[in-house]
Amino acid sequence: MIIRTMVAAAALAVLAGVASVQVGAQASTAPPAAAGPTFARDVAPIFYKNCTNCHRPGEIAPMSLLTFKDARPWARSIATRVAKGTMPPWHADPSHGEFLNDRRLTELEKNTIVQWVNAGAPEGSPADLPAEPTYATEWLMGQPDAVFSMSEDYPIPAEGTIAYQYFEVPTTFAEDKWIQAMEVRAGNPSVLHHVIVYARTPPPAVPPQAAPPAPSAQPMPRPAPLFTFPEGTTQIPAGQTGGRPLPPEQRKPLGPNDRPAPRMGPSIGGFAPGQLVRTYQEGSAMKLPAGATLILQTHYTANGQATTDRTRIAVKFARARPQTEVRFASLINGSLHIPPGANDFRVDAEMTISQDVTMWSMLPHTHVRGARWTYEATYPDGRTETILSVPKYDFNWQTDYVFKQPLKLPKGTKIHATAWYDNSKNNPSNPDPSKDVFWGDQTWEEMMYTGLTFSIDAAQATPTAAQKQ
């Protein structure tokens, strides 16, 4: 799966565009209007609240905005990006839904920044400057309760395609834990494309051999799947190259540094460009079973220089068992086939829900040909509504859209996802518009994937077939 997650390098690709237009380091000689905005009094509070979590030394943004000296050379570019709405990055259509993690500035905040720049970006009185925010830990989430790390540095070659790698990290907890927040931090953001974290439980103890059941005993029924899908649209091709299965003799053998896929378990989180920390609402959390082993599915991309990576995961735990267990699922169309040159190609996926559930968040994911997404819910009474629209999908800033009011989806609800792709020469990110495009792990291939977090409303929230996959 590809949540693609990864990060800093991709974040730099977007943010680096800010560097294209700079204001000279010299402040304007004309004094600003007395009532006009200044950095110290008006702009710094906006930056401290919305920007400096990333725009500070050592973080993923290409420049710091902590001080006037840091921000002044970039003033004109900041105003341009803010006025266009490309910074802070947010891509959901406000006409459909409200989201807890909405990064957009208010109109007042935007106007303040633009007016400040138009007035010459004055510093103002140092006495007006609020206290600079403090970051007591390297983790964006704050001080974690536990940190898990790959056991050694993984070597990344300077060139070539790198297959997905899998790393096992034991947790050794003797009892179940409940994850309130998770953050994945790359050891080397320039080569780590994404990480998906799975939690594999220990195999059950082998019980003493029991007497065979009586002939009349009936086998236990298997639980019904929580989600059902139209046939042929949800499977990821196995052993694929360009999305087409290859016979074993044509598959690339594992190299000396390749880590083959082990037995997995349910996903509990991940990392992708723009998606660094996931925090669950009060009273809800993701279960980390006792004795679980974390499996890190990692996607590395060579950048021309041999290097290494050692990724870490930080978690905060809920102090008590939550009222609501949050789970993870995915909606996929692995049979996509995008023709050469297609500039607005549509791919659909759908699932039907077999129990009452609450949907907490949705994370759309394509690769560099992805252009936009829509999601519709059709309820058992026939009513249909758009629950999420992403009209300008950006591969470099992928977002897990967390609903401000979680969606109550009754049994029988259908979720329909639609993604559009630009495989034409007009897409500057397109690796090759002359090629047919199929499902594949690598960036030059494509995906139609949505990560979902949800909870089961029924009192007996037992594992389902979908959760056991």
C-alpha positions in Angstrom: 0.0 0.0 0.0 1.1 3.3 -0.6 0.2 5.9 1.5 3.2 7.6 0.5 4.0 8.6 2.5 7.4 10.5 2.6 7.9 13.6 3.7 10.5 16.0 4.1 11.9 15.7 0.6 8.5 16.0 -0.9 7.6 18.9 1.5 10.7 20.7 0.3 9.6 20.3 -3.3 6.5 22.3 -2.7 7.9 24.8 -0.2 11.0 25.4 -2.2 8.8 27.2 -4.8 8.7 30.0 -2.3 12.3 30.7 -3.0 11.6 31.8 -6.6 10.6 35.4 -5.6 12.6 37.1 -2.9 12.4 40.6 -1.4 15.8 42.2 -0.9 17.3 41.8 2.6 17.2 45.6 3.1 14.0 46.8 4.8 12.0 49.5 3.1 13.3 53.0 3.8 9.8 54.5 3.7 8.2 54.2 7.2 5.0 52.3 7.3 1.7 53.9 8.1 1.3 54.1 11.9 -1.8 52.0 11.8 -0.5 49.4 9.3 0.5 45.9 10.3 4.0 45.2 11.5 5.8 41.9 11.9 6.2 42.3 15.7 2.6 43.2 16.5 0.5 41.5 13.8 2.4 39.0 11.6 4.5 37.1 14.1 1.5 35.9 16.1 0.1 34.4 12.8 3.3 32.7 12.0 3.7 31.4 15.5 0.2 29.9 15.5 0.1 28.5 11.9 3.6 28.2 10.4 6.6 27.8 12.7 5.8 24.2 13.6 7.4 23.4 10.2 9.1 26.7 9.4 11.9 26.5 12.0 15.4 25.2 12.1 15.7 21.4 11.7 12.1 20.9 10.3 10.9 20.1 6.8 10.3 23.7 5.6 13.1 25.3 3.6 13.3 28.4 5.7 12.5 29.6 9.2 9.8 32.2 10.0 10.6 32.5 13.7 12.2 36.0 13.5 11.9 39.1 11.5 15.4 38.5 10.1 14.3 35.0 9.0 11.1 36.1 7.4 11.9 39.4 5.8 13.8 38.1 2.7 10.8 36.0 1.8 8.1 38.5 2.4 6.9 38.9 -1.2 6.8 35.2 -1.8 4.9 34.6 1.5 2.3 37.1 0.4 1.9 35.5 -3.0 1.5 32.0 -1.6 -0.9 33.1 1.2 -3.0 35.1 -1.2 -3.3 32.2 -3.6 -4.1 29.8 -0.8 -1.2 27.4 -1.5 0.3 28.1 1.9 -0.5 26.7 4.4 -1.3 23.8 2.1 -4.9 22.6 2.3 -6.8 21.1 -0.6 -10.3 20.1 0.5 -13.3 22.0 -0.9 -14.9 24.0 2.0 -18.3 23.5 0.4 -18.3 19.8 1.6 -17.5 19.2 5.2 -15.5 20.7 8.0 -12.3 19.3 9.3 -10.4 19.4 12.6 -7.0 19.7 10.9 -8.0 22.5 8.5 -4.8 24.4 8.0 -6.2 27.4 6.1 -5.7 30.9 7.4 -8.7 33.2 8.0 -9.4 36.0 5.6 -8.3 38.4 8.3 -5.0 36.6 8.7 -4.4 36.5 4.9 -5.2 40.3 4.6 -2.9 41.1 7.5 0.1 39.4 5.8 -0.6 40.9 2.4 -1.0 44.4 3.8 2.2 44.0 5.8 4.1 43.1 2.6 2.5 45.9 0.6 3.5 48.4 3.2 7.2 47.3 2.9 7.2 44.5 5.5 8.1 46.7 8.5 9.5 45.1 11.6 7.7 47.3 14.1 8.6 47.8 17.8 10.4 44.9 19.5 8.2 45.6 22.5 5.2 44.4 20.5 6.7 41.0 19.7 5.1 38.1 21.5 7.2 35.4 23.2 8.7 33.1 20.7 7.2 29.7 20.8 9.2 27.0 22.5 9.6 23.5 21.2 10.7 21.3 24.0 11.2 18.2 21.9 12.1 17.3 18.4 8.7 15.6 18.0 5.9 17.7 16.6 3.4 15.9 18.9 5.3 17.0 22.0 6.9 14.6 24.5 6.1 11.0 23.5 5.4 8.1 25.9 7.5 5.7 23.8 9.8 5.8 20.8 10.4 2.8 18.5 13.3 2.7 16.1 14.7 0.6 13.3 17.5 -1.5 14.8 20.1 -0.3 12.3 20.8 2.1 9.5 19.5 0.9 6.2 21.8 1.6 3.2 20.2 3.5 0.3 22.0 3.3 -3.1 22.7 6.4 -5.1 20.7 5.2 -8.1 18.2 2.6 -9.2 14.7 1.4 -8.2 14.4 0.3 -4.6 11.7 -2.3 -3.8 9.5 -1.8 -0.7 11.4 -2.7 2.4 10.0 -4.2 5.6 11.5 -3.7 9.1 10.4 -5.5 12.2 10.5 -3.5 15.5 9.4 -5.3 18.7 7.3 -3.4 21.3 7.5 -5.9 24.2 4.5 -4.5 26.1 2.9 -7.1 28.4 -0.5 -5.5 28.1 -2.6 -3.8 25.4 -1.8 -0.1 24.8 -4.1 2.5 23.2 -2.4 4.9 20.8 -3.7 8.5 21.3 -1.2 10.0 18.8 1.5 8.7 16.5 4.3 10.4 14.6 6.7 8.9 12.2 10.1 10.7 11.7 12.4 9.8 8.9 16.1 9.4 9.7 16.8 10.7 6.2 13.8 12.6 4.7 15.5 13.1 1.4 15.1 9.4 0.5 12.1 8.2 2.5 9.0 8.4 0.4 6.5 6.9 2.8 6.0 4.5 5.7 3.0 2.4 6.7 3.1 0.9 10.2 1.4 -2.4 10.8 1.0 -4.2 14.2 1.5 -8.0 14.1 0.3 -9.8 17.2 2.2 -12.8 18.5 0.9 -16.2 17.3 -1.5 -17.8 19.7 -0.2 -20.4 22.1 -0.8 -23.9 20.9 -3.4 -25.5 23.2 -3.3 -29.1 24.3 -4.6 -31.4 21.7 -8.4 -31.6 22.2 -10.7 -34.5 21.5 -12.1 -34.3 18.0 -15.6 -32.7 17.8 -18.6 -34.9 17.7 -19.8 -35.7 14.2 -22.9 -33.7 14.7 -21.0 -30.5 15.8 -21.4 -27.7 13.3 -18.4 -25.5 12.3 -18.4 -22.0 13.7 -19.6 -19.5 11.1 -17.1 -17.0 9.8 -17.8 -13.4 10.6 -19.4 -11.4 7.8 -17.0 -8.9 6.2 -17.6 -5.3 7.4 -17.0 -3.9 4.0 -18.0 -5.5 0.6 -16.6 -4.4 -2.7 -17.6 -4.9 -6.4 -15.7 -7.8 -7.8 -12.5 -7.1 -9.6 -11.8 -3.5 -8.4 -10.2 -3.9 -5.0 -7.3 -6.3 -5.4 -3.7 -5.1 -5.6 -1.9 -7.1 -8.3 0.7 -9.5 -6.9 4.3 -9.5 -8.2 3.4 -6.6 -10.4 5.5 -4.5 -12.8 3.4 -1.7 -14.2 0.4 -3.3 -12.5 0.6 -6.5 -14.6 1.4 -9.8 -12.8 4.6 -11.4 -13.9 5.5 -15.1 -13.9 7.9 -16.0 -11.1 10.9 -16.4 -13.5 10.5 -12.8 -14.6 10.3 -11.3 -11.2 13.3 -9.4 -9.9 15.1 -11.5 -7.2 15.7 -9.9 -3.8 19.0 -8.1 -3.4 21.4 -8.5 -0.5 19.8 -5.6 1.3 16.2 -6.3 0.5 13.8 -7.0 3.3 11.0 -9.3 2.1 7.4 -8.8 3.4 6.8 -10.7 6.6 3.5 -11.7 8.1 1.8 -8.3 8.7 -1.3 -7.4 10.7 -3.7 -4.4 10.7 -2.3 -1.0 9.9 -2.1 1.4 12.8 -0.6 4.5 11.1 1.9 5.9 8.8 3.8 8.8 7.2 3.5 10.6 3.9 4.4 14.0 2.5 2.3 16.5 4.5 1.0 13.9 6.9 3.3 13.6 9.9 1.2 13.3 13.1 -2.2 11.6 13.6 -4.0 12.5 16.9 -7.2 10.8 17.8 -10.0 12.7 19.5 -10.6 12.4 23.3 -12.2 9.1 24.1 -11.0 7.3 21.0 -7.7 5.5 20.3 -6.0 2.9 18.1 -5.3 -0.5 19.8 -1.7 -1.7 20.0 -2.0 -5.3 21.2 0.2 -6.7 23.9 3.5 -8.1 22.5 2.9 -6.7 19.1 5.7 -6.3 16.6 5.6 -3.2 14.5 6.1 -3.8 10.8 7.4 -0.8 8.9 6.6 -0.9 5.2 9.0 1.7 3.7 9.4 3.2 0.3 12.7 4.7 -0.5 13.7 6.7 -3.5 17.3 7.1 -4.6 18.4 10.8 -4.9 21.8 10.5 -6.6 23.8 10.1 -3.4 24.4 6.9 -1.4 23.1 7.4 2.1 21.3 5.6 5.0 18.1 5.9 6.9 16.9 4.8 10.3 13.3 5.8 10.8 11.6 6.1 14.2 8.0 6.1 15.5 6.8 8.1 18.5 3.5 7.4 20.3 1.4 8.9 23.0 -0.8 6.5 24.9 -4.3 7.1 26.2 -4.3 6.9 30.0 -7.2 4.4 30.1 -9.0 2.1 27.7 -11.0 4.4 25.4 -14.7 4.3 24.9 -14.1 4.0 21.1 -11.6 1.8 19.3 -10.5 3.4 16.1 -9.7 1.0 13.2 -8.1 1.3 9.8 -9.4 0.2 6.4 -8.8 1.0 2.8 -10.8 1.5 -0.4 -8.8 0.6 -3.5 -9.2 0.1 -7.2 -6.2 -2.1 -8.2 -7.4 -2.7 -11.7 -6.9 0.9 -12.9 -5.5 1.3 -16.5 -4.9 4.9 -17.7 -4.4 5.3 -21.4 -1.5 7.3 -22.9 -2.2 11.0 -23.2 -5.4 10.9 -21.2 -5.8 14.3 -19.6 -8.9 13.8 -17.4 -9.2 10.0 -16.9 -11.7 8.8 -14.3 -11.3 5.8 -12.0 -13.9 4.7 -9.5 -14.1 2.5 -6.4 -17.0 1.6 -4.1 -17.7 -0.2 -0.9 -20.9 -1.1 1.0 -20.9 -1.0 4.8 -22.5 -4.0 6.5 -22.7 -2.5 10.1 -23.4 0.9 11.6 -20.0 2.7 11.7 -18.6 6.1 12.4 -16.1 7.4 9.9 -13.4 9.6 11.5 -11.1 10.5 8.6 -10.3 9.8 4.9 -6.9 10.0 3.2 -6.9 10.1 -0.6 -3.8 8.9 -2.4 -2.6 8.8 -6.0 0.8 9.4 -7.5 2.0 12.3 -9.6 -0.8 11.9 -12.3 -3.6 12.3 -9.7 -5.6 15.6 -10.2 -8.7 15.5 -8.0 -11.0 13.4 -5.9 -14.6 13.2 -4.8 -16.3 11.0 -2.3 -20.1 10.4 -2.1 -22.1 8.6 0.5 -25.4 7.0 -0.6 -27.5 6.2 2.5 -30.1 3.3 2.8 -32.9 5.8 2.3 -31.5 6.8 -1.1 -30.1 10.1 0.0 -26.7 11.0 -1.5 -24.2 13.6 -0.4 -20.7 14.6 -1.1 -18.7 14.0 2.1 -15.2 15.1 0.8 -14.0 16.8 -2.3 -10.4 17.5 -3.1 -10.4 19.6 -6.4 -6.7 20.1 -6.5 -5.0 17.0 -5.2 -1.3 17.5 -4.5 1.0 14.5 -4.3 3.6 16.6 -2.3 1.1 17.4 0.4 -1.2 14.4 1.3 -3.7 15.0 4.0 -5.7 12.7 6.2 -8.9 14.7 6.4 -10.3 14.4 9.9 -14.0 15.2 10.1 -14.9 17.8 12.7 -18.2 16.0 13.1 -17.5 12.3 12.5 -19.8 10.7 10.0 -22.5 8.4 11.2 -22.9 5.8 8.4 -25.7 3.3 8.9 -25.6 -0.3 7.7 -26.1 -0.4 3.9 -24.4 2.9 3.2 -22.3 2.9 0.0 -19.1 5.0 -0.2 -18.2 5.9 -3.8 -14.7 7.3 -4.5 -13.8 8.9 -7.8 -10.3 10.0 -8.8 -9.2 11.8 -12.0 -5.8 11.5 -13.6 -3.8 13.6 -16.0 -1.5 11.4 -18.1 -1.0 14.1 -20.7 2.0 16.1 -21.8 0.3 19.1 -20.1 1.1 17.6 -16.7 4.6 18.8 -15.8 4.9 16.0 -13.2 4.1 13.2 -15.7 7.0 10.8 -16.1 6.0 9.7 -19.6 2.6 10.6 -21.2 3.2 8.1 -24.0 2.8 5.1 -21.6 -0.1 3.1 -20.5 -0.3 3.4 -16.7 -1.3 0.6 -14.3 -1.2 0.1 -10.5 2.3 -0.1 -9.1 4.4 0.7 -6.1 6.7 3.2 -7.7 6.0 6.9 -8.2 6.0 6.6 -12.0 3.2 4.0 -11.7 -0.2 4.8 -10.2 -2.6 4.0 -7.4 -6.2 4.7 -6.5 -6.1 4.3 -2.7 -8.0 5.8 0.2 -7.0 5.2 3.8 -10.0 5.3 6.3 -10.2 5.4 10.0 -13.5 4.3 11.5 -15.2 2.7 14.5 -18.0 0.2 14.8 -21.1 1.6 16.5 -22.4 -1.8 17.7 -21.5 -2.7 21.3 -19.8 -5.9 20.2 -16.9 -4.4 18.1 -15.3 -7.7 17.4 -12.7 -8.2 14.7 -14.1 -8.6 11.2 -12.8 -10.3 8.1 -11.7 -6.9 6.8 -9.6 -6.3 10.0 -7.9 -9.6 9.8 -6.5 -9.0 6.3 
